[in-house]
Every structure is written in structure tokens, then in C-alpha cells.
Amino acid sequence: MKALISFALFCVICVTVQGKVSSPKVQVYTHFPGEYGKPNTLICHVSAFHPPDINIDLLKDGKVIPDAQQTDLAFEKGWQFHLTKSVSFTPQKGEAYTCKVRHMDKDNSYQWEPNM
């Protein structure tokens, strides 16, 4: 409970300090060059956003991929924030992988473009 109150206070201070909304910049990529049928890590890096009201989902063919890991919320100079979410996966031809980002009740989807 104490951590929740501290985070809420932190968010109020952030909104007061910055006072404006910055839309997130999103990059979707893999740890290794993409190869169908070979294990890899799908990564969605979201940066330069404010306030920190954000949700990130990694999707395969429109469905949430289970067991994705997310970094802790961190901030950059100017009180803009960044997060990274990743998951192990093995890409297959014909499958679509997407990073869905909800920031301030606005949804955007970013598809991974395999260079294969």
C-alpha cells in the first residue's frame, strides 16, 4: 500500500513538473536477425512519453503472448519515461507480431517487420 501511495504521489509530481502530454516513440525489433523457425526475442521499446500512464502488450496474430517481461518504469531528462517489454518467441511464416501501446487512453499498434 505504501508503494502504491508513493507511486501515485510520484505521478502527481510528474504531471505538475511537466504539465504536458508527450506521445510515446515505439520501436519493435528482435534480439537476433529474424529467421523463421529459429528462437529469438521480440522486443518493444517505448520511450519519450509523459505522463507514465501506459500499457504495453506483445501480440501474436492479435492475441497476447504470455510470459512477456517488462522493465521497471524509468525516466529520462525532462521527465519523459521509457519502458521495454520482451518475450521469447520462434517466428513462423504467416504469423503477425505486434506491439500494442495504450497511452492516456489512446491505442496504437506497431507491427514487427521481419527482414527475411
N, C-alpha and C positions, 0 to 999 in steps of 0.2 A: 504494500500500500504506500509506504514511504517513497519507494522508487517511482510509482505512478504519479504521486503528487509532485515530486521533483521534476519529472519529465514534463508534466503539464505546465509547471512554472517556467521551465526552460523554453517551452513553446511560446508562451505568452511573451517572454522577454525577446525571443527571436522576432516575433511579429512586430513588437514595439520598436526594436532596433532597426529592422529592415523596412517594414511598413509597406512593402510591395510584393507582388507575386512574380516569381521567375519560373517559367516553364522549364521542365527537365530536358536535358540533352540525353539522348539514348543511343548506345552502341550495342549491337548484338554480334557476337563473334564466337569462335571456338578456340580452345587452348592450342590444339594442333591443327594443321591444314585438314580440311574436311575430306574424308574418304568414306564412301558408302560401305557399311558393314564393319567398320573399324571403330572401337571405343574411343570416345572423345569427351570433352566437357563443353557444354553450352553455357555461355556467359552473357549476362545482360548487365551492362554498366550504365547507371543513371546518375547524372551529375548536374550541377549548377541550378538546382531547384530551391525554391523557398515559397512558402513555409514547408516544414517537413511532413506535411500530411500527404503520404504517398503509399501506394501498394503496388508490388511487382509480382507478376505471375509468369512462369515459363510454361508454354503450352505446346503440345504435340497434337496436330490435327484438331485444334480447338479445345482440347481437354488439358487440364492442369497436370503437369508432370509431378509425380510425388517425390518426396525426399530432396527437394531443392534446398540449398543452403544460402542464407543471406548474411552479409556482413552487418556489423553494427552501423548505425547511422553516424556519419562523421560530417564535420563541416569544414569549409574552406574559408579563405579570407572573404570578407563581405557577407558573411553569414549565409552563404549558399551551401547546400548539403549534397552528399553523394552516398550511394549505396551500390552494391554489386550482388547479384543473385546468380547462382550457378547450379548445374546439375550434370551428373554423368549421363551420357546417352550414346547410342550407337545409331547414327543416321542411316536411313534406308531410302532408296529412290522412291519418290512419290509421296513422302511424308513432308508435312509443313511444320516448321518450328517457329514459334512466335514469342516475343516478349510483350506482355500486356502491362501497360503502366497507367495507373489511376492516380492523378494528382489534382487535388482540390475538386473532386467530383467530375473531372474530365478524363475520359478514357482514350488512349491511343495504343495502337498495336504496331509492332515493328517486327518484320519477318527476317529470319536468318537467311541470308543468300549464300548457299554453298557454292564455292568456286570449283565445281567439279564438272 
